[in-house]
Amino acid sequence: MLGVTQDEAPLLKELMPWTVAPLRIGRDWPLAPERASLKARWEAFVRAEGAEREALLRPSRSRTLRTAVAQLPGRASGTEPLALAEGPCPEPAQVLNGPFDEQWLIADHRLIDVARPELWRVAGPQQLFLVEQGYVPEGTGTALLATALLPDGRSPAGRPGRILPLYRRPGGIEPNLAPGLTEFLQRQYGREILPEHLLTWALAASRATSEGVRVPLPADPDIWAHGVELGHRLLWLHLRTGERPKLPGGRRPYVRAALPPQPTELLYDRDEETLQIGEGRISPVPAEAWDFHISGVRVLELWFNRRTRPAEPGTLEAIGPRTWPQERTSELLELITVLALLAELRPRQAELTEAVGANALGLKSLHRAGLLPAPEASRRPASVLDHHEEGPGGQFALL
């Protein structure tokens, strides 16, 4: 094979220099699939007093009933110690909790051990995030997830990657790209290069390695254009905004037998293409959707287990729906569809990877152009001072 090999491709964190480690919530109860569960848990928490409230909190070294911390940027919550907390639940924020799992988080800094405030500062309507997935030797599957929600960065393999915002400031301002990269690519490909193009290319062409996610860059402008187009399709499936994704007519999954009120078991009949949930049945479920793995973990099983695993009685985690909500069934049907459609695109991604491998811009080219290594300043968060942030006890936070 001529040219550089894919192992010589740059790491994503070299092309997008500002990366953030995953959040560390420290306790399970502030996170749930439904907002109503969080509000009920908060009400039970503030009704409790003294030692009972402390036990419900599940204190850690970072967070106790007496910890004083600032508000999360852009979020309204109390800043008095949790020992004095009362009133309604702080407004939950929707977050990406691992692969294709949108959940709700009580957006209160006092409940989160490591909240990564720099991510909350840049979140907003124009922002997109890439999330590296944990590397598993000989594993296959998606190396990156894209989301418009604030991601917690969890990886099903337990090997967290990094979170990479597309922009360093709110409102789609200051792309998080190595300085000069877009200009270099514009000269190489003879066309306009937008920050989102690099993101969609990475979705289509990246692969996980033990060093991190690598993103080969093609020398051929036609290969680049094809990969960006493929990446836009992948991005649409990751975000699931606008028109809902659908499989062609007869392949759409339906509920063939009602799901039980409290399902505990998930099985798959490969011959019948049927997902069995207790006495419930969903079909057709393509084998490609059932076999869809990320970081060595089956995505459908992970999603189901998070919603059905028993919680310890008397804990706040035990407060939730008593029966399986209809909304979960709708979410499951959509997830099956998305995974099946993503699986259909994998052969095209493999073809793209093969085409790039014989015709790529390696690390040497980027170093010769003066693009790498990126300046140290580009690896740090930008200063964002467009709104006040309340510090402990109601004082303004100093940034």
QUIUR-V478721 format. One record per residue. N is the residue number from 1. RES is the residue in one small letter. SS is DSSP state (alpha for helix, beta for strand, coil for the rest). PSI is psi in degrees with one decimal (* if undefined). OMEGA is omega in whole degrees, 0 to 359 (* if undefined). Layout:
[[N,RES,SS,PSI,OMEGA] [N,RES,SS,PSI,OMEGA]]
This chain:
[[1,m,coil,131.5,182] [2,l,coil,162.3,177] [3,g,coil,-171.2,181] [4,v,coil,156.9,177] [5,t,coil,168.0,182] [6,q,alpha,-24.5,178] [7,d,alpha,-19.6,179] [8,e,alpha,4.7,177] [9,a,coil,149.9,179] [10,p,beta,153.3,172] [11,l,beta,147.5,179] [12,l,alpha,-38.8,181] [13,k,alpha,-13.5,173] [14,e,alpha,-34.2,179] [15,l,alpha,-33.9,177] [16,m,coil,87.4,196] [17,p,coil,-28.7,182] [18,w,coil,112.4,179] [19,t,coil,152.8,183] [20,v,beta,137.7,177] [21,a,beta,158.4,180] [22,p,coil,157.0,172] [23,l,coil,154.4,172] [24,r,beta,102.4,185] [25,i,coil,-42.8,175] [26,g,coil,-13.3,178] [27,r,coil,152.3,186] [28,d,coil,-26.9,192] [29,w,coil,-24.7,177] [30,p,coil,3.4,182] [31,l,beta,132.6,181] [32,a,beta,157.2,177] [33,p,coil,-24.3,183] [34,e,coil,139.3,178] [35,r,alpha,-37.8,184] [36,a,alpha,-35.4,179] [37,s,alpha,-40.6,181] [38,l,alpha,-40.6,180] [39,k,alpha,-38.0,177] [40,a,alpha,-37.8,179] [41,r,alpha,-42.4,179] [42,w,alpha,-42.2,179] [43,e,alpha,-41.6,178] [44,a,alpha,-35.2,180] [45,f,alpha,-47.3,184] [46,v,alpha,-19.1,174] [47,r,alpha,-29.7,181] [48,a,coil,156.7,181] [49,e,coil,156.9,171] [50,g,alpha,-129.5,185] [51,a,alpha,-31.7,179] [52,e,alpha,-42.7,178] [53,r,alpha,-39.5,180] [54,e,alpha,-41.8,179] [55,a,alpha,-38.6,179] [56,l,alpha,-35.7,179] [57,l,alpha,-37.4,191] [58,r,coil,67.9,185] [59,p,coil,154.9,177] [60,s,coil,-179.5,178] [61,r,coil,-29.0,183] [62,s,coil,-28.2,186] [63,r,coil,122.1,173] [64,t,coil,-178.5,177] [65,l,coil,-15.4,185] [66,r,coil,3.6,181] [67,t,coil,134.7,177] [68,a,coil,120.9,180] [69,v,coil,161.6,177] [70,a,coil,163.6,173] [71,q,coil,155.5,169] [72,l,coil,139.0,180] [73,p,coil,128.8,177] [74,g,coil,6.2,182] [75,r,coil,140.1,179] [76,a,coil,121.3,175] [77,s,coil,167.7,179] [78,g,coil,155.6,176] [79,t,coil,2.2,173] [80,e,coil,159.9,178] [81,p,coil,149.8,181] [82,l,alpha,-21.1,176] [83,a,alpha,-24.4,181] [84,l,alpha,0.3,186] [85,a,coil,141.5,176] [86,e,coil,179.6,178] [87,g,coil,-172.8,185] [88,p,coil,164.6,181] [89,c,coil,134.2,171] [90,p,coil,144.1,186] [91,e,coil,122.3,178] [92,p,beta,150.8,175] [93,a,beta,139.1,176] [94,q,beta,131.9,183] [95,v,beta,161.9,173] [96,l,beta,113.7,184] [97,n,coil,70.9,183] [98,g,coil,-173.5,189] [99,p,coil,114.4,172] [100,f,coil,30.5,183] [101,d,coil,96.2,180] [102,e,beta,119.3,180] [103,q,beta,-177.5,181] [104,w,beta,142.7,182] [105,l,beta,130.8,173] [106,i,beta,114.5,187] [107,a,coil,68.9,181] [108,d,coil,117.0,185] [109,h,alpha,-25.1,182] [110,r,alpha,-15.8,183] [111,l,alpha,-8.1,188] [112,i,coil,120.6,184] [113,d,coil,-50.9,179] [114,v,beta,102.4,189] [115,a,coil,-11.1,183] [116,r,coil,66.7,182] [117,p,alpha,-28.9,181] [118,e,alpha,-28.5,176] [119,l,alpha,-42.3,180] [120,w,alpha,-32.0,181] [121,r,alpha,-32.9,185] [122,v,alpha,-2.5,178] [123,a,coil,149.5,179] [124,g,coil,-176.8,187] [125,p,coil,-30.5,183] [126,q,coil,-3.1,188] [127,q,coil,144.5,170] [128,l,coil,148.4,179] [129,f,beta,142.2,165] [130,l,beta,142.1,180] [131,v,beta,116.8,177] [132,e,beta,137.3,178] [133,q,coil,149.8,184] [134,g,coil,139.6,180] [135,y,coil,132.5,176] [136,v,coil,120.9,180] [137,p,coil,132.9,180] [138,e,coil,11.0,177] [139,g,coil,155.0,177] [140,t,coil,165.6,176] [141,g,coil,-166.6,187] [142,t,coil,127.5,179] [143,a,coil,-25.4,185] [144,l,beta,145.8,168] [145,l,beta,145.9,175] [146,a,beta,143.6,180] [147,t,beta,148.9,171] [148,a,coil,-11.4,176] [149,l,coil,161.8,174] [150,l,beta,121.6,182] [151,p,beta,145.6,174] [152,d,coil,-10.5,174] [153,g,coil,9.1,181] [154,r,coil,141.7,176] [155,s,coil,135.2,181] [156,p,coil,-21.5,181] [157,a,coil,-6.2,182] [158,g,coil,10.3,177] [159,r,coil,85.5,188] [160,p,coil,141.8,173] [161,g,coil,-142.2,180] [162,r,beta,158.2,175] [163,i,beta,131.2,183] [164,l,beta,104.7,175] [165,p,beta,145.0,178] [166,l,coil,-30.8,180] [167,y,beta,147.0,182] [168,r,beta,-12.8,180] [169,r,beta,159.4,178] [170,p,coil,158.1,176] [171,g,coil,20.2,179] [172,g,coil,37.0,183] [173,i,beta,139.1,177] [174,e,beta,87.0,180] [175,p,beta,142.5,178] [176,n,coil,68.4,180] [177,l,coil,151.0,176] [178,a,coil,130.0,181] [179,p,coil,130.8,180] [180,g,coil,-6.1,185] [181,l,alpha,-46.3,182] [182,t,alpha,-39.2,179] [183,e,alpha,-41.2,178] [184,f,alpha,-45.5,181] [185,l,alpha,-34.3,177] [186,q,alpha,-41.3,177] [187,r,alpha,-37.7,183] [188,q,alpha,-40.2,188] [189,y,alpha,-10.0,178] [190,g,coil,33.6,179] [191,r,coil,164.6,180] [192,e,coil,137.2,178] [193,i,coil,119.7,177] [194,l,coil,156.4,178] [195,p,alpha,-38.8,182] [196,e,alpha,-26.5,178] [197,h,alpha,-40.5,179] [198,l,alpha,-38.6,179] [199,l,alpha,-46.2,182] [200,t,alpha,-35.4,176] [201,w,alpha,-42.7,181] [202,a,alpha,-39.9,177] [203,l,alpha,-38.2,185] [204,a,alpha,-33.5,194] [205,a,alpha,-5.3,186] [206,s,coil,161.3,173] [207,r,beta,147.8,181] [208,a,beta,138.3,174] [209,t,beta,171.6,180] [210,s,coil,-20.3,179] [211,e,coil,-14.6,184] [212,g,beta,-174.5,180] [213,v,beta,125.1,179] [214,r,beta,142.6,182] [215,v,beta,98.4,177] [216,p,coil,144.3,178] [217,l,beta,125.9,183] [218,p,beta,152.7,172] [219,a,coil,-25.0,185] [220,d,coil,122.9,180] [221,p,alpha,-29.2,179] [222,d,alpha,-37.9,177] [223,i,alpha,-41.3,177] [224,w,alpha,-48.1,182] [225,a,alpha,-40.6,179] [226,h,alpha,-43.1,181] [227,g,alpha,-38.9,178] [228,v,alpha,-41.5,178] [229,e,alpha,-44.7,177] [230,l,alpha,-40.5,179] [231,g,alpha,-33.0,177] [232,h,alpha,-38.0,177] [233,r,alpha,-43.3,178] [234,l,alpha,-42.8,181] [235,l,alpha,-42.1,179] [236,w,alpha,-39.9,179] [237,l,alpha,-35.5,178] [238,h,alpha,-41.1,184] [239,l,alpha,-34.6,181] [240,r,coil,48.2,177] [241,t,coil,155.6,180] [242,g,coil,-135.4,182] [243,e,coil,133.5,181] [244,r,coil,139.4,178] [245,p,coil,144.8,181] [246,k,coil,145.1,169] [247,l,coil,155.7,180] [248,p,coil,146.7,183] [249,g,alpha,-81.6,187] [250,g,alpha,-7.9,182] [251,r,alpha,-2.5,181] [252,r,coil,132.1,179] [253,p,coil,139.5,178] [254,y,beta,159.6,172] [255,v,beta,112.3,181] [256,r,beta,-27.2,175] [257,a,beta,134.8,188] [258,a,coil,140.1,178] [259,l,coil,146.7,180] [260,p,coil,158.5,181] [261,p,coil,-33.7,181] [262,q,coil,77.0,182] [263,p,coil,144.2,179] [264,t,coil,-11.0,186] [265,e,coil,137.2,178] [266,l,beta,121.3,180] [267,l,beta,162.0,179] [268,y,beta,128.7,175] [269,d,beta,105.4,186] [270,r,coil,-36.6,181] [271,d,coil,-39.7,182] [272,e,coil,-4.9,185] [273,e,coil,50.4,186] [274,t,beta,132.7,173] [275,l,beta,121.2,182] [276,q,beta,120.6,180] [277,i,beta,91.3,190] [278,g,coil,-126.2,177] [279,e,coil,-6.4,181] [280,g,beta,155.9,181] [281,r,beta,133.7,172] [282,i,beta,129.1,178] [283,s,beta,161.6,352] [284,p,coil,140.6,175] [285,v,coil,105.7,182] [286,p,coil,142.4,179] [287,a,alpha,-30.2,180] [288,e,alpha,-32.7,177] [289,a,alpha,-43.6,179] [290,w,alpha,-36.5,183] [291,d,coil,3.9,183] [292,f,coil,115.5,182] [293,h,beta,149.1,169] [294,i,beta,128.3,181] [295,s,coil,36.3,177] [296,g,coil,6.5,183] [297,v,beta,135.2,178] [298,r,beta,121.7,188] [299,v,alpha,-42.6,182] [300,l,alpha,-41.0,179] [301,e,alpha,-41.6,179] [302,l,alpha,-46.8,180] [303,w,alpha,-45.0,182] [304,f,alpha,-44.9,184] [305,n,alpha,-34.7,178] [306,r,alpha,-24.2,183] [307,r,alpha,-7.9,184] [308,t,alpha,-8.2,182] [309,r,coil,137.5,183] [310,p,coil,142.8,177] [311,a,coil,153.6,180] [312,e,coil,126.3,180] [313,p,coil,142.0,178] [314,g,coil,-7.1,178] [315,t,coil,163.4,177] [316,l,alpha,-29.0,178] [317,e,alpha,-24.6,182] [318,a,alpha,-11.3,179] [319,i,coil,116.6,181] [320,g,coil,-173.9,181] [321,p,coil,138.5,178] [322,r,coil,-22.2,177] [323,t,coil,161.6,182] [324,w,coil,116.4,181] [325,p,coil,148.0,178] [326,q,alpha,-33.5,181] [327,e,alpha,-32.5,179] [328,r,alpha,-37.0,178] [329,t,alpha,-42.7,178] [330,s,alpha,-41.2,179] [331,e,alpha,-39.1,180] [332,l,alpha,-43.1,179] [333,l,alpha,-40.9,179] [334,e,alpha,-39.8,180] [335,l,alpha,-42.4,177] [336,i,alpha,-45.2,181] [337,t,alpha,-46.8,181] [338,v,alpha,-45.0,181] [339,l,alpha,-39.4,179] [340,a,alpha,-42.0,180] [341,l,alpha,-37.7,177] [342,l,alpha,-40.1,180] [343,a,alpha,-36.0,179] [344,e,alpha,-27.0,182] [345,l,alpha,-11.6,183] [346,r,alpha,-39.4,176] [347,p,alpha,-37.9,177] [348,r,alpha,-36.9,177] [349,q,alpha,-39.1,179] [350,a,alpha,-40.3,177] [351,e,alpha,-40.4,179] [352,l,alpha,-44.6,180] [353,t,alpha,-42.0,180] [354,e,alpha,-40.9,180] [355,a,alpha,-39.3,181] [356,v,alpha,-37.2,185] [357,g,alpha,-30.8,181] [358,a,coil,-2.9,187] [359,n,coil,71.1,188] [360,a,beta,156.5,171] [361,l,beta,110.8,184] [362,g,coil,-177.3,180] [363,l,alpha,-36.4,182] [364,k,alpha,-40.3,179] [365,s,alpha,-41.0,182] [366,l,alpha,-33.8,176] [367,h,alpha,-41.4,179] [368,r,alpha,-33.4,180] [369,a,coil,-3.6,180] [370,g,coil,16.1,181] [371,l,coil,-31.0,182] [372,l,coil,145.1,357] [373,p,coil,149.4,179] [374,a,coil,149.0,179] [375,p,coil,147.4,182] [376,e,alpha,-35.9,181] [377,a,alpha,-31.3,181] [378,s,alpha,-10.9,179] [379,r,alpha,-5.5,179] [380,r,coil,154.4,178] [381,p,coil,149.1,176] [382,a,coil,156.2,175] [383,s,coil,121.9,183] [384,v,coil,111.0,185] [385,l,coil,42.4,184] [386,d,coil,2.8,175] [387,h,coil,157.4,178] [388,h,coil,147.0,175] [389,e,coil,122.5,184] [390,e,beta,127.5,180] [391,g,coil,-174.3,181] [392,p,alpha,138.5,177] [393,g,alpha,16.2,178] [394,g,alpha,-0.6,178] [395,q,coil,154.5,178] [396,f,beta,137.8,178] [397,a,coil,143.7,175] [398,l,coil,126.0,183] [399,l,coil,*,*]]
